[in-house]
Amino acid sequence: MENKLLKLSSSPHIRSGDSVPKVMWTVFLALLPALIWSYVIFGLMAVKLTVVCVLFAMVCEAACLKIRKQPVKSCWDGSAALTGLLVAFNVPPTIPLWMPMLGTAVAVVIVKQCFGGLGCNIFNPALIGRAFLLASFPKHMTSWTLGAQFGNPVDAVSQATPLGLLKEGGQEALLEAFGSKGSMYLDLAFGYGRGAIGCVGEISAVLLLLGGLFLLIRGIISWHIPISFLLTLAVVTFLFKGDPLFAILSGGAMLGAFFMATDMVTSPLTHKGQLIFGFGCGLLTFIIRRWGGYPEGVSYSILIMNATVPLIDGLVSNRVFGTGKK
């Protein structure tokens, strides 16, 4: 009998048919409402940024596959395109195009392909790309402008994000900027007015929530990470006398909870592990926002928890079928 080598790796394990492309392109589809809204708010620069990142991610993927002597057609499986889209979603709309291209290259080449390709990376590629850009170009990554409102030109005056306002001036600064709590919640939920200041893909919490619900209905993700993430963030914020609704509507909370933390490669395999993972993401997000020097903490919280996934999977494992032992 011919000896065959059995290869074991992290999820996803399914390799046959169109399973991977189906998952990746379904997630891409779920992000389209938020993507279209970013075009409405930020105009042509958001279009160019997204197209450039997606295409460049696929080019980097194809080049790496060619060097590794792997089938180049795999660059069409949607994973590279999704990484490029998420990098674009995690940067300001006015950033020079060559910077997110560099971040995309780091995400695809170093974080993904150098670790062996899809299913082998330890950290979320797009978030490492964002972290790399934030460490390398902090000025450009923290320069925000007020988005255009249905065709009006983008305000060139630098603005503070809602989280930045909270960090610098507290609740009083927020109420002064938005006028009232009701206006603040509506602007943040729909990505309008002062709520349209932030990264390209994180401004409309409602559209990201709808995309996340679509993934839940299709069975692409489970509820364990998003709910534990957002619930922990809201509860801890409330316990420290903050505004829990503002906490989950602002910044990258919705994008991170539904589209970044749920990455099947870099999150735990079991539902118990996913609940722990989501709890850690929510808690770390609050800690960084509250006491860190940077007003947002979603990306770093997810990356820190990515590093704990092997430990979580080791401590919280399913019982072996038919034995009663783990």
C-alpha positions in Angstrom: 0.0 0.0 0.0 1.3 3.4 -0.9 2.3 5.6 2.1 0.6 9.0 2.1 1.5 11.9 4.2 -1.3 13.2 6.4 -1.2 17.0 6.7 -2.8 18.7 9.7 -3.4 22.4 9.9 -5.6 25.0 11.4 -9.0 25.7 9.9 -10.3 25.8 7.2 -9.8 22.1 6.6 -12.2 21.8 3.6 -10.3 22.0 0.4 -12.5 20.4 -2.2 -14.9 22.1 -4.7 -15.7 25.8 -4.3 -16.0 25.8 -0.5 -13.3 28.4 0.1 -14.3 30.7 -2.7 -17.9 30.5 -1.7 -17.1 31.5 1.9 -14.7 34.3 0.9 -16.9 35.9 -1.8 -20.0 35.6 0.5 -18.1 37.7 3.2 -17.1 40.1 0.4 -20.8 40.4 -0.6 -21.8 41.0 3.0 -19.4 44.0 3.1 -20.9 45.6 -0.1 -23.5 47.7 1.6 -20.9 49.4 3.8 -18.6 49.7 0.8 -21.3 51.4 -1.3 -22.1 53.8 1.6 -18.4 54.7 1.8 -18.6 55.7 -1.9 -21.6 57.9 -1.1 -19.9 59.6 1.8 -16.2 59.8 0.7 -16.7 59.9 -3.1 -14.1 58.9 -5.7 -11.1 58.6 -3.3 -12.8 55.7 -1.5 -13.5 54.1 -4.9 -9.8 54.4 -5.9 -8.6 53.2 -2.5 -10.7 50.1 -2.5 -10.0 49.1 -6.1 -6.3 49.6 -5.7 -6.1 47.6 -2.5 -8.2 44.7 -3.8 -6.3 44.4 -7.1 -2.9 44.8 -5.5 -3.7 42.1 -3.0 -4.5 39.7 -5.8 -1.3 40.6 -7.7 0.7 40.0 -4.5 -1.0 36.7 -4.0 -0.4 35.6 -7.6 3.3 36.5 -7.4 3.8 34.6 -4.2 2.0 31.6 -5.5 4.1 31.7 -8.7 7.3 31.9 -6.6 6.1 29.0 -4.3 5.2 27.0 -7.4 1.6 26.8 -6.4 -1.5 27.1 -8.7 -1.8 30.8 -9.5 -5.5 30.4 -10.1 -5.9 30.3 -6.3 -5.6 34.0 -6.3 -9.2 34.1 -7.5 -10.5 32.2 -4.4 -11.5 35.5 -2.8 -9.2 35.4 0.2 -6.7 37.9 -1.3 -9.5 40.2 -2.6 -11.1 40.1 0.9 -7.8 40.9 2.6 -7.4 43.9 0.3 -10.9 45.1 0.9 -10.4 44.9 4.7 -7.1 46.8 4.5 -9.0 49.5 2.6 -11.8 49.4 5.2 -9.2 50.0 8.0 -7.5 53.2 6.8 -8.6 56.8 6.4 -10.0 57.8 3.0 -7.5 60.5 2.4 -4.4 58.4 2.9 -1.9 58.4 0.0 -2.5 55.3 -2.1 1.0 53.9 -1.9 0.7 53.5 1.9 -2.3 51.1 1.9 -0.7 49.3 -1.0 2.3 48.7 1.3 0.1 47.6 4.1 -1.7 45.2 1.7 1.7 43.7 0.6 2.6 43.1 4.3 -0.8 41.5 4.9 -0.7 39.1 1.9 3.1 38.4 1.4 4.4 38.4 5.0 1.4 37.5 7.2 -0.3 35.1 4.8 2.0 33.6 2.2 5.2 33.5 4.3 3.3 31.3 6.8 2.2 28.9 4.1 -0.8 30.5 2.6 -4.6 30.3 3.4 -5.3 28.5 6.6 -1.7 28.7 8.0 -1.4 32.3 9.2 -1.4 33.0 12.9 -2.7 36.6 12.9 -5.4 38.3 10.9 -3.6 39.6 7.8 -5.6 42.8 7.3 -5.2 43.8 10.9 -1.4 43.3 10.8 -1.4 45.5 7.7 -3.3 48.2 9.6 -1.0 47.9 12.7 2.0 48.1 10.4 0.7 51.3 8.8 -0.2 52.8 12.1 3.3 52.2 13.5 5.0 53.4 10.3 2.8 56.4 9.3 0.9 57.5 12.4 0.3 61.0 11.1 -1.5 59.8 7.9 -3.3 57.0 9.8 -4.8 59.4 12.3 -5.7 62.3 10.0 -9.4 62.4 9.6 -11.7 64.6 7.4 -15.4 65.1 7.5 -17.1 63.0 4.8 -19.1 64.5 1.9 -22.8 64.5 2.3 -24.6 63.3 -0.8 -22.3 65.0 -3.4 -20.9 67.9 -1.4 -17.1 68.2 -1.4 -15.2 66.6 1.4 -14.2 69.0 4.1 -10.4 69.4 4.0 -10.3 70.6 7.6 -8.9 67.9 10.0 -11.5 66.5 12.3 -11.5 64.3 15.4 -13.3 61.0 15.3 -16.1 60.4 17.8 -13.7 58.3 19.9 -11.1 61.0 19.6 -13.5 63.5 20.9 -14.4 61.3 23.8 -10.7 60.8 24.6 -9.8 64.5 24.4 -12.8 66.2 25.9 -15.1 63.5 27.5 -18.9 63.3 27.1 -19.2 67.1 27.1 -17.2 67.3 23.9 -19.3 64.7 22.3 -22.6 66.4 23.1 -21.2 69.7 21.9 -20.2 68.2 18.6 -23.4 66.1 18.0 -25.9 68.4 19.6 -27.7 65.6 21.5 -27.4 62.0 22.4 -30.2 61.1 20.0 -28.4 62.8 17.1 -25.1 61.1 18.1 -26.6 57.6 18.1 -28.3 58.2 14.7 -25.2 59.6 13.1 -23.0 56.8 14.4 -25.6 54.1 13.4 -26.0 55.3 9.8 -22.6 56.9 9.2 -23.8 60.5 8.6 -22.7 63.9 9.8 -20.1 63.7 12.6 -20.6 60.0 12.5 -19.0 59.9 9.0 -15.5 60.6 10.4 -13.3 57.5 10.5 -11.9 54.7 8.4 -13.4 54.0 5.1 -15.4 50.9 6.1 -16.3 51.4 9.7 -18.6 54.5 9.6 -22.1 52.8 9.3 -22.7 50.5 12.2 -26.2 49.5 10.8 -24.9 48.4 7.4 -22.1 46.4 9.0 -24.6 44.8 11.4 -26.8 43.9 8.4 -23.8 42.3 6.7 -23.0 40.4 9.9 -26.6 39.1 10.2 -26.4 38.0 6.6 -23.3 35.9 7.4 -25.0 34.5 10.5 -28.1 33.5 8.4 -25.9 31.9 5.8 -24.0 30.0 8.4 -20.6 31.5 7.5 -20.0 32.7 11.0 -21.6 31.8 14.4 -23.0 34.2 17.0 -20.5 33.4 19.7 -17.7 35.8 18.9 -19.7 38.8 17.8 -22.2 38.7 20.7 -19.6 38.0 23.4 -17.3 40.7 21.9 -20.0 43.5 21.7 -21.8 42.4 25.0 -18.5 42.4 26.9 -17.6 45.8 25.5 -21.0 47.3 26.4 -21.2 45.8 29.9 -17.7 46.8 30.9 -18.2 50.3 29.5 -21.5 50.5 31.6 -19.7 49.3 34.7 -17.2 52.1 34.4 -20.0 54.7 33.9 -19.5 55.1 30.2 -22.1 55.0 27.4 -22.4 51.3 26.2 -24.4 52.2 23.1 -21.8 54.7 22.0 -19.1 52.1 22.6 -20.5 49.5 20.2 -21.6 52.0 17.6 -18.3 53.9 17.4 -15.0 53.1 15.8 -14.4 49.6 14.4 -16.5 47.7 16.9 -19.0 46.4 14.4 -16.5 45.7 11.7 -14.1 44.0 14.1 -16.8 41.9 15.8 -18.5 40.5 12.7 -15.8 40.5 10.0 -12.3 40.5 11.7 -12.6 38.6 14.9 -14.6 35.8 13.3 -11.9 34.9 10.8 -12.0 31.1 10.9 -8.2 30.7 10.6 -7.3 32.9 13.5 -10.2 32.2 15.9 -10.8 29.2 18.2 -12.4 26.1 16.9 -15.0 25.4 19.6 -18.0 27.5 20.7 -16.7 27.7 24.2 -13.4 28.9 23.0 -15.1 31.5 20.7 -17.0 32.9 23.7 -13.7 33.3 25.6 -12.1 34.8 22.5 -14.9 37.4 22.1 -14.9 38.2 25.8 -11.1 38.9 25.6 -11.5 41.1 22.5 -14.3 43.2 24.1 -12.4 43.5 27.4 -9.1 44.5 25.7 -10.9 47.0 23.4 -12.3 48.7 26.5 -9.0 48.8 28.3 -7.1 50.2 25.3 -9.8 52.8 24.6 -10.1 53.8 28.3 -6.4 53.9 29.3 -4.4 53.6 26.2 -2.8 56.5 24.3 -4.8 55.6 21.1 -8.6 56.2 21.2 -9.4 53.0 19.3 -8.5 49.5 20.5 -10.4 47.0 18.3 -7.6 46.0 16.0 -5.0 45.5 18.7 -7.4 43.6 20.9 -8.1 41.1 18.1 -4.4 40.7 17.3 -3.6 40.0 21.0 -6.4 37.5 21.2 -5.2 35.8 17.9 -2.0 35.0 19.8 -4.0 33.2 22.5 -5.9 31.0 20.2 -3.6 27.9 20.5 -3.8 28.2 24.3 -7.6 28.6 24.2 -8.0 25.6 21.8 -5.8 23.5 24.1 -7.7 24.4 27.3 -11.2 24.3 25.8 -11.4 21.2 23.6 -14.3 18.9 22.7 -14.4 15.4 24.2 -13.1 12.6 22.0 -16.0 10.7 20.6 -16.8 7.5 22.5 -14.3 8.1 25.3 -15.5 10.7 27.8 -12.0 12.2 27.7 -10.7 15.4 26.1 
